[in-house]
Amino acid sequence: MEIITMRDFSFTYSERKAPALGDINLAVQPGEFVVICGASGSGKTTLLRQLKPAMAPHGSTAGEIHYHGKLLSELDARTAAADIGFVQQCPENQIVTDSVWHELAFGLESLGEPTPVIRLRVAEMAAFFDIEPWFHQRTAKLSGGQKQLLNLASIMAMQPQLLLLDEPTSQLDPIAAAEFLATVAKLNRDLGITVVLTEHRLEEAFAHASRAIVMDSGRIFCDGKPREVGQQLRNMNHPMQLAMPTPMRLFGDCLTVSEARQRLAQLSIDPPAVEADANPPAPEKAPVLNMKDIWFRYDKYAPDVLRGMNFSAHAGEITAILGGNGAGKSTALGVMLGLHKPQRGKVIMHESRLAAVPQNPQSLFIGKTVQEDLQEITRDYAQIAQLCELESLLQSHPYDLSGGEQQRLALAKALLTHPKILLLDEPTKGLDAQFKQQLAKILDNLTQQGTSIVLVSHDIEFCAQHAHTCALMFDGQVITQAPARQFFAGNSFYTTAANRIATWAITCEDVLLFLQKKVTKKT
């Protein structure tokens, strides 16, 4: 029997005319690992939330959802809480206690489990997820990756049969994201947990999935095994193929870097000469933003977060700051903005028009509609709304938007101030592949006008393709800052899938262009 069945299901948000989901027919078998992908606003998160009664958004529904053959709406509260686990996109939104051990026990306490059962389950989860070294820490002190792992462990302590994850790696660095998805895959493989996951970052997710679903405009567009779905999108030349894993974009039926490396080796082609950086930094000149020997801690007795940090950004350049969760990247942006005053060192700004998009875009929203939020800056917002693809969302409440749509609204508000220095914290989080291209055009246009852009990001592929200069933070310092191609060429983990497949390439486009030239020469 299917664990989840959706029959002719539709959903419309309150005060909206167009349905967010339409005519969904879906059956999920026990033990499947299902990845749901699609453009921002395609209905992925809305669909996922319908499967957890406590997370379902307000609105009108039609059709039916069954869990193990029983109407989902008729499940008792205990079964719905314990059997169906949900991991949200933002780790902070799900943590409810102040200590790790208490967070692990909280769900079990809420279910009224006896103390011996709670102690056993907590110990088991702490051991399985390797939480023992930070078992007694305060949750506020954890890195983003640790918080997300704690969320997963807390849910697994209740022994769910169905695990729902809404873009769980969107705020994790590449290493933490790969480890998190590997853990989810182990739960699916070893315990038979059914997994339904929404994602934009598909490099790792597709390799673990047994099934992929592509959504478009609130409907299921493709459904099948990941290789089959990738091939269908490729044959149709559908825009979603841009979001597919690099091995799949290169060779159609490859899912992993290893498979793509073997396929490339079989072609027996000589690698091209290493070319200059596609986005070379501007000629050396005085920086518009300079951080000199910055030391910062959040309070007098706390450890230093920034430890003698030196960093510079120039006009007309995109400078990307990368690094693991907890390395100090967002704190550095806060110092640049003047939100944090360093204990030592200087921040020198040569431009006064400064704007920023924070990691949580909701902190910028004050209006009841998208239109009201844009009008807070200026009434002349039509061009920016069109540029950020917000025209159809003007009457929507900002909190009703998808994660990617909220990112676009936050960006639009920043652009309306006409900044000369633009600071972006995880600007591609929640964005689909198509709008990432649009974002790249927007940023490129700004740099041509002399704007300096500093972005903190875990999106290695985007940084490799569009940044001029990249910096790596570790232990509160910038340990290297170099032109993008030079930066990624020398790394093993902080590098692109294309570079792992072909060491002479940095982006997928590098490999595709080279293969195309080889085919053209042969014909």
C-alpha positions as CSV (number, residue, x, y, z in Angstrom):
1,M,0.0,0.0,0.0
2,E,1.2,3.5,-0.8
3,I,2.4,5.5,2.1
4,I,1.1,8.8,0.5
5,T,-1.7,9.1,-2.1
6,M,-2.9,12.4,-3.6
7,R,-6.0,12.2,-5.8
8,D,-7.1,15.1,-7.9
9,F,-5.7,17.4,-5.3
10,S,-5.8,21.2,-5.7
11,F,-5.0,24.1,-3.3
12,T,-5.6,27.8,-3.5
13,Y,-4.1,30.3,-1.0
14,S,-6.5,32.6,0.8
15,E,-7.2,35.8,-1.1
16,R,-5.6,34.4,-4.3
17,K,-7.6,33.5,-7.4
18,A,-5.1,31.2,-9.2
19,P,-4.5,27.8,-7.5
20,A,-1.0,27.1,-6.2
21,L,-1.6,23.4,-6.8
22,G,-3.8,21.9,-9.5
23,D,-4.9,18.3,-10.3
24,I,-2.1,16.6,-8.3
25,N,-2.2,12.8,-8.6
26,L,0.7,11.3,-6.8
27,A,1.4,7.9,-5.1
28,V,4.6,7.5,-3.0
29,Q,5.6,3.9,-2.1
30,P,7.2,3.0,1.2
31,G,11.0,3.3,1.2
32,E,11.2,5.6,-1.8
33,F,13.6,8.6,-1.9
34,V,11.7,11.3,-3.9
35,V,13.2,14.6,-4.9
36,I,10.8,17.3,-6.0
37,C,12.3,20.2,-8.0
38,G,11.0,23.1,-10.1
39,A,11.3,26.8,-10.6
40,S,10.6,29.2,-7.6
41,G,6.9,29.4,-7.1
42,S,6.2,26.2,-8.9
43,G,4.4,24.7,-5.9
44,K,7.1,22.4,-4.4
45,T,7.0,23.7,-0.8
46,T,3.2,24.1,-1.0
47,L,2.8,20.4,-2.0
48,L,5.3,19.3,0.7
49,R,3.5,21.2,3.4
50,Q,0.2,19.6,2.5
51,L,1.6,16.2,3.6
52,K,2.1,17.4,7.2
53,P,-1.2,18.6,8.8
54,A,0.5,21.0,11.2
55,M,2.5,22.6,8.4
56,A,-0.3,22.9,5.8
57,P,-0.9,26.6,4.8
58,H,-4.3,28.3,5.0
59,G,-6.5,28.1,1.9
60,S,-9.1,26.1,0.1
61,T,-8.5,22.5,-1.0
62,A,-10.2,20.0,-3.3
63,G,-9.4,16.3,-3.7
64,E,-8.0,13.9,-1.2
65,I,-4.7,13.0,0.5
66,H,-4.3,9.6,2.1
67,Y,-1.7,8.4,4.5
68,H,-1.5,4.5,4.5
69,G,-4.9,4.5,3.0
70,K,-6.5,6.8,5.6
71,L,-7.5,10.4,5.0
72,L,-4.7,12.6,6.2
73,S,-7.1,15.0,7.7
74,E,-8.5,12.2,9.9
75,L,-5.2,11.2,11.5
76,D,-5.0,11.7,15.2
77,A,-2.6,14.4,16.4
78,R,-0.1,11.9,17.9
79,T,0.2,9.9,14.7
80,A,0.5,13.0,12.6
81,A,3.3,14.4,14.9
82,A,5.3,11.2,15.3
83,D,4.9,9.3,12.0
84,I,5.4,12.3,9.7
85,G,8.6,14.3,10.3
86,F,9.3,17.7,8.7
87,V,12.7,19.5,8.3
88,Q,12.3,23.1,7.4
89,Q,14.6,25.2,5.1
90,C,15.8,27.6,7.9
91,P,17.3,25.6,10.9
92,E,16.6,28.4,13.4
93,N,12.9,28.3,12.6
94,Q,12.6,24.7,14.0
95,I,14.8,24.8,17.1
96,V,12.6,25.5,20.2
97,T,14.9,24.8,23.2
98,D,18.2,26.3,24.4
99,S,20.3,23.1,24.7
100,V,21.2,20.3,22.3
101,W,20.1,17.4,24.7
102,H,16.8,19.1,25.5
103,E,16.1,19.7,21.8
104,L,16.6,15.9,21.1
105,A,14.2,15.1,23.9
106,F,11.6,17.8,23.3
107,G,9.5,15.9,20.7
108,L,9.4,12.7,22.8
109,E,8.4,14.7,25.9
110,S,5.6,16.3,23.9
111,L,4.4,12.8,22.9
112,G,4.4,11.8,26.6
113,E,6.9,9.1,26.3
114,P,8.3,7.6,29.6
115,T,11.6,8.9,30.8
116,P,13.6,5.6,30.1
117,V,12.3,5.6,26.5
118,I,13.3,9.2,26.1
119,R,16.8,8.6,27.5
120,L,17.4,5.6,25.2
121,R,16.1,7.3,22.0
122,V,18.2,10.5,22.8
123,A,21.3,8.4,23.4
124,E,20.8,6.4,20.2
125,M,20.2,9.5,18.0
126,A,23.2,11.4,19.6
127,A,25.4,8.4,18.7
128,F,24.0,7.8,15.2
129,F,24.4,11.5,14.2
130,D,27.7,11.9,16.0
131,I,26.3,14.6,18.3
132,E,28.0,13.5,21.4
133,P,30.9,16.0,21.1
134,W,28.4,18.9,21.3
135,F,25.6,17.1,23.2
136,H,25.7,19.7,26.1
137,Q,26.2,22.8,24.0
138,R,23.6,25.6,23.8
139,T,21.7,25.6,20.5
140,A,22.5,29.3,19.9
141,K,26.2,28.4,19.7
142,L,25.8,25.8,16.9
143,S,26.8,26.3,13.3
144,G,24.2,26.1,10.6
145,G,25.2,22.6,9.6
146,Q,25.0,21.4,13.3
147,K,21.5,23.0,13.7
148,Q,20.1,21.3,10.7
149,L,21.6,18.0,11.8
150,L,20.0,18.5,15.2
151,N,16.7,19.2,13.6
152,L,16.9,15.9,11.7
153,A,18.0,14.0,14.8
154,S,15.2,15.4,16.9
155,I,12.7,14.3,14.3
156,M,14.2,10.8,13.9
157,A,14.1,10.3,17.7
158,M,10.3,10.1,17.2
159,Q,10.8,7.2,14.7
160,P,8.8,8.6,11.8
161,Q,7.8,6.5,8.8
162,L,7.8,9.5,6.4
163,L,10.4,12.2,6.4
164,L,9.7,15.5,4.6
165,L,12.5,18.0,3.9
166,D,12.0,21.4,2.5
167,E,15.3,22.6,0.8
168,P,17.3,21.5,3.9
169,T,20.7,22.3,2.5
170,S,19.9,25.8,1.2
171,Q,21.9,27.4,4.1
172,L,24.6,24.8,4.4
173,D,28.2,25.0,3.0
174,P,29.0,22.4,0.2
175,I,30.7,20.0,2.6
176,A,28.0,20.1,5.2
177,A,25.3,19.8,2.5
178,A,26.9,16.7,1.1
179,E,27.2,15.1,4.5
180,F,23.6,16.0,5.5
181,L,22.2,14.4,2.3
182,A,24.4,11.4,2.8
183,T,22.9,11.0,6.3
184,V,19.4,11.3,4.9
185,A,20.2,8.7,2.3
186,K,21.6,6.3,5.0
187,L,18.3,6.7,6.9
188,N,16.4,5.8,3.8
189,R,18.7,2.9,2.9
190,D,19.3,1.4,6.3
191,L,16.0,2.1,8.1
192,G,13.6,2.1,5.2
193,I,12.4,5.7,6.0
194,T,10.4,7.2,3.1
195,V,12.0,10.5,2.1
196,V,10.3,13.3,0.1
197,L,12.7,16.2,-0.4
198,T,12.4,19.5,-2.2
199,E,15.7,21.0,-3.6
200,H,17.2,23.5,-5.9
201,R,20.8,22.1,-5.4
202,L,20.5,18.8,-7.2
203,E,24.2,17.8,-7.6
204,E,24.0,15.5,-4.5
205,A,20.3,15.0,-4.2
206,F,19.8,13.3,-7.6
207,A,22.6,10.8,-6.9
208,H,20.7,9.5,-3.8
209,A,17.2,9.7,-5.2
210,S,15.2,6.7,-6.5
211,R,12.6,9.1,-8.1
212,A,12.5,12.7,-9.3
213,I,9.4,14.9,-9.8
214,V,9.6,18.2,-11.7
215,M,6.8,20.7,-11.0
216,D,5.7,23.6,-13.1
217,S,2.9,26.1,-12.4
218,G,1.5,24.0,-9.6
219,R,1.4,20.8,-11.6
220,I,3.5,17.7,-11.9
221,F,5.4,18.1,-15.2
222,C,7.8,15.1,-15.1
223,D,7.9,12.0,-12.9
224,G,10.3,9.1,-13.1
225,K,13.8,7.9,-12.2
226,P,16.3,10.7,-12.0
227,R,18.2,9.6,-15.2
228,E,14.9,9.4,-17.1
229,V,13.7,12.8,-16.0
230,G,17.0,14.4,-16.8
231,Q,16.9,12.9,-20.3
232,Q,13.3,14.1,-20.8
233,L,14.2,17.7,-19.9
234,R,17.2,17.5,-22.2
235,N,15.2,16.2,-25.1
236,M,12.6,19.0,-24.6
237,N,15.3,21.6,-24.1
238,H,13.2,22.6,-21.1
239,P,14.6,25.5,-18.9
240,M,14.7,23.2,-15.9
241,Q,17.6,21.3,-17.5
242,L,19.8,24.2,-16.4
243,A,19.2,23.0,-12.8
244,M,20.2,19.4,-13.4
245,P,23.5,18.1,-12.0
246,T,26.5,18.9,-14.0
247,P,27.2,15.3,-15.1
248,M,23.7,15.1,-16.4
249,R,24.0,18.4,-18.3
250,L,27.2,17.2,-19.9
251,F,26.2,13.6,-20.9
252,G,22.5,13.2,-20.4
253,D,22.4,9.9,-18.5
254,C,25.3,10.4,-16.0
255,L,24.4,11.2,-12.4
256,T,27.8,11.3,-10.6
257,V,31.1,13.0,-11.1
258,S,32.7,9.5,-11.3
259,E,30.4,8.5,-14.2
260,A,31.1,11.7,-16.0
261,R,34.9,11.4,-15.6
262,Q,34.7,7.9,-17.1
263,R,32.6,9.1,-20.0
264,L,35.0,12.0,-20.7
265,A,38.0,9.6,-20.5
266,Q,36.3,7.4,-23.1
267,L,36.3,10.3,-25.6
268,S,40.1,10.2,-25.6
269,I,40.5,14.0,-26.2
270,D,43.4,16.2,-25.2
271,P,42.5,18.8,-22.7
272,P,42.6,22.4,-23.9
273,A,45.2,24.9,-22.9
274,V,44.2,26.7,-19.7
275,E,42.4,30.0,-20.6
276,A,42.3,33.3,-18.8
277,D,39.6,33.9,-16.2
278,A,36.2,34.5,-17.9
279,N,35.5,37.2,-15.3
280,P,39.0,38.8,-14.8
281,P,39.1,41.4,-12.0
282,A,39.4,45.0,-13.0
283,P,43.0,46.5,-13.2
284,E,44.4,47.1,-9.7
285,K,43.2,50.3,-8.2
286,A,42.3,51.6,-4.8
287,P,39.5,49.6,-3.1
288,V,36.1,51.1,-2.4
289,L,35.8,48.9,0.7
290,N,38.7,47.9,2.8
291,M,38.9,45.9,6.0
292,K,42.2,46.1,7.9
293,D,43.1,43.7,10.8
294,I,39.4,43.4,12.0
295,W,38.8,41.6,15.3
296,F,35.3,41.1,16.5
297,R,33.4,39.2,19.2
298,Y,29.8,39.4,20.1
299,D,30.4,40.1,23.8
300,K,33.2,40.7,26.2
301,Y,33.8,37.0,27.2
302,A,32.8,35.3,24.0
303,P,35.4,33.9,21.6
304,D,36.6,36.0,18.6
305,V,34.5,35.5,15.5
306,L,36.7,37.6,13.3
307,R,40.4,37.2,14.0
308,G,42.6,39.8,12.2
309,M,40.5,39.8,9.0
310,N,41.8,41.6,5.9
311,F,39.6,42.0,2.9
312,S,39.1,44.5,0.0
313,A,36.5,45.0,-2.8
314,H,36.8,47.2,-5.9
315,A,34.4,49.2,-8.0
316,G,33.0,47.3,-11.0
317,E,33.7,43.9,-9.4
318,I,31.8,41.0,-7.9
319,T,33.7,39.7,-5.0
320,A,32.4,36.4,-3.5
321,I,33.2,35.3,0.1
322,L,33.0,31.5,0.6
323,G,33.7,29.3,3.6
324,G,32.1,26.8,6.0
325,N,29.2,27.5,8.3
326,G,30.5,29.4,11.3
327,A,33.6,30.7,9.5
328,G,32.4,34.3,10.1
329,K,31.1,35.3,6.7
330,S,27.8,36.9,7.7
331,T,29.5,38.5,10.7
332,A,32.0,40.1,8.3
333,L,29.0,41.5,6.3
334,G,27.6,42.9,9.5
335,V,30.9,44.7,10.2
336,M,30.9,46.1,6.7
337,L,27.4,47.4,7.2
338,G,28.2,49.0,10.5
339,L,25.9,46.7,12.4
340,H,28.8,45.4,14.4
341,K,31.6,47.5,15.8
342,P,34.9,45.8,15.7
343,Q,37.1,45.7,18.9
344,R,40.2,46.3,16.7
345,G,40.9,47.3,13.1
346,K,39.4,49.6,10.6
347,V,36.7,49.4,7.9
348,I,37.3,52.1,5.2
349,M,34.4,52.9,2.8
350,H,34.9,55.2,-0.1
351,E,31.2,55.2,-1.1
352,S,28.3,56.3,1.1
353,R,25.4,54.7,-0.9
354,L,25.4,51.2,0.7
355,A,22.6,48.6,0.5
356,A,22.3,45.0,1.7
357,V,20.2,41.9,1.3
358,P,20.4,39.8,4.5
359,Q,20.3,36.1,4.7
360,N,16.7,36.2,6.0
361,P,14.9,38.4,3.5
362,Q,11.8,38.6,5.7
363,S,13.6,41.1,8.0
364,L,13.2,43.7,5.2
365,F,9.4,43.3,4.7
366,I,7.0,45.7,6.4
367,G,4.0,46.0,3.9
368,K,0.9,43.9,3.6
369,T,1.6,43.4,-0.1
370,V,4.6,43.3,-2.3
371,Q,3.5,46.6,-3.8
372,E,3.4,48.3,-0.4
373,D,6.9,47.0,0.4
374,L,8.3,48.4,-2.9
375,Q,6.5,51.7,-2.4
376,E,8.2,52.1,1.0
377,I,11.4,52.9,-1.0
378,T,9.8,54.8,-4.0
379,R,6.6,54.9,-6.0
380,D,8.7,54.5,-9.2
381,Y,9.2,50.8,-8.8
382,A,7.7,49.4,-12.0
383,Q,11.0,48.8,-13.8
384,I,12.6,47.0,-10.9
385,A,9.5,44.9,-10.3
386,Q,9.7,43.8,-13.9
387,L,13.4,43.2,-13.7
388,C,13.0,41.0,-10.6
389,E,9.9,39.2,-12.0
390,L,7.5,40.5,-9.3
391,E,4.8,41.9,-11.5
392,S,2.3,39.0,-11.0
393,L,3.0,39.1,-7.2
394,L,2.4,42.7,-6.4
395,Q,-0.9,42.1,-4.5
396,S,0.5,39.1,-2.6
397,H,1.6,39.2,1.0
398,P,5.4,39.0,1.2
399,Y,5.2,36.1,3.7
400,D,3.0,34.1,1.3
401,L,5.8,34.1,-1.3
402,S,8.1,31.2,-1.9
403,G,11.6,31.4,-0.6
404,G,13.0,32.3,-4.0
405,E,10.3,34.9,-4.6
406,Q,11.1,36.5,-1.2
407,Q,14.8,36.7,-2.3
408,R,13.7,38.5,-5.4
409,L,11.6,41.0,-3.5
410,A,14.5,41.7,-1.0
411,L,16.8,42.3,-4.0
412,A,14.3,44.6,-5.6
413,K,14.1,46.8,-2.5
414,A,17.9,47.0,-2.3
415,L,18.2,48.0,-6.0
416,L,15.6,50.7,-5.6
417,T,18.1,52.6,-3.4
418,H,20.6,52.7,-6.3
419,P,23.6,51.5,-4.2
420,K,27.3,52.0,-5.1
421,I,28.2,49.1,-2.8
422,L,25.8,46.2,-2.6
423,L,26.2,43.5,0.1
424,L,24.4,40.2,-0.5
425,D,24.1,37.3,2.0
426,E,23.3,34.1,0.2
427,P,21.5,35.8,-2.7
428,T,20.9,32.6,-4.7
429,K,19.3,30.8,-1.8
430,G,15.9,29.5,-3.0
431,L,16.4,30.8,-6.5
432,D,15.8,28.5,-9.5
433,A,18.3,28.2,-12.3
434,Q,16.5,30.5,-14.6
435,F,16.3,33.4,-12.2
436,K,20.0,32.8,-11.3
437,Q,20.8,33.8,-14.9
438,Q,18.6,36.9,-14.5
439,L,20.4,37.7,-11.2
440,A,23.7,37.4,-13.0
441,K,22.6,39.9,-15.7
442,I,21.4,42.3,-13.0
443,L,24.7,42.1,-11.1
444,D,26.7,42.4,-14.3
445,N,24.8,45.5,-15.3
446,L,25.5,47.0,-11.9
447,T,29.2,46.3,-12.1
448,Q,29.3,48.0,-15.5
449,Q,27.9,51.1,-13.9
450,G,30.8,50.9,-11.3
451,T,28.9,49.3,-8.4
452,S,31.0,47.1,-6.1
453,I,29.2,43.9,-5.1
454,V,30.2,41.7,-2.2
455,L,28.3,38.4,-1.8
456,V,28.5,35.7,0.8
457,S,27.5,32.4,-0.8
458,H,27.5,28.6,-0.6
459,D,26.6,28.5,-4.3
460,I,30.0,27.5,-5.7
461,E,28.7,27.1,-9.3
462,F,27.2,30.6,-9.4
463,C,30.4,32.2,-7.9
464,A,32.6,30.3,-10.3
465,Q,30.6,31.5,-13.3
466,H,29.9,35.1,-12.3
467,A,32.3,36.4,-9.6
468,H,35.5,38.3,-10.6
469,T,37.3,37.5,-7.3
470,C,36.7,34.9,-4.7
471,A,37.9,34.8,-1.0
472,L,37.8,31.9,1.4
473,M,37.2,32.4,5.0
474,F,38.4,30.1,7.7
475,D,38.7,30.6,11.5
476,G,37.6,34.2,11.3
477,Q,40.1,35.2,8.6
478,V,40.3,35.5,4.8
479,I,43.0,33.0,4.1
480,T,43.1,33.6,0.3
481,Q,41.6,36.0,-2.2
482,A,42.2,35.4,-5.9
483,P,40.6,35.7,-9.4
484,A,37.8,33.2,-9.6
485,R,39.3,30.7,-12.1
486,Q,42.6,30.6,-10.1
487,F,40.7,30.2,-6.8
488,F,38.6,27.2,-7.9
489,A,41.3,25.5,-9.9
490,G,43.4,24.7,-6.9
491,N,40.6,23.3,-4.6
492,S,39.3,19.8,-3.9
493,F,36.0,20.5,-2.1
494,Y,35.5,24.2,-2.6
495,T,35.3,23.8,-6.3
496,T,32.8,23.0,-9.0
497,A,31.5,19.7,-10.2
498,A,32.9,20.6,-13.7
499,N,36.4,21.0,-12.2
500,R,36.2,17.6,-10.5
501,I,35.1,16.1,-13.8
502,A,37.7,17.9,-16.0
503,T,40.5,19.5,-14.1
504,W,41.1,22.0,-16.9
505,A,37.5,23.4,-16.6
506,I,35.8,25.5,-14.0
507,T,32.2,25.7,-15.2
508,C,29.8,23.3,-17.0
509,E,29.8,25.8,-19.9
510,D,33.6,25.4,-20.2
511,V,33.2,21.7,-20.8
512,L,30.1,22.0,-23.1
513,L,31.9,24.6,-25.3
514,F,35.0,22.5,-25.6
515,L,33.0,19.3,-26.5
516,Q,31.0,21.3,-29.0
517,K,34.2,22.6,-30.7
518,K,35.6,19.0,-30.9
519,V,32.4,17.7,-32.5
520,T,32.3,20.6,-35.0
521,K,36.0,19.9,-36.0
522,K,35.3,16.3,-36.6
523,T,32.3,17.0,-38.8
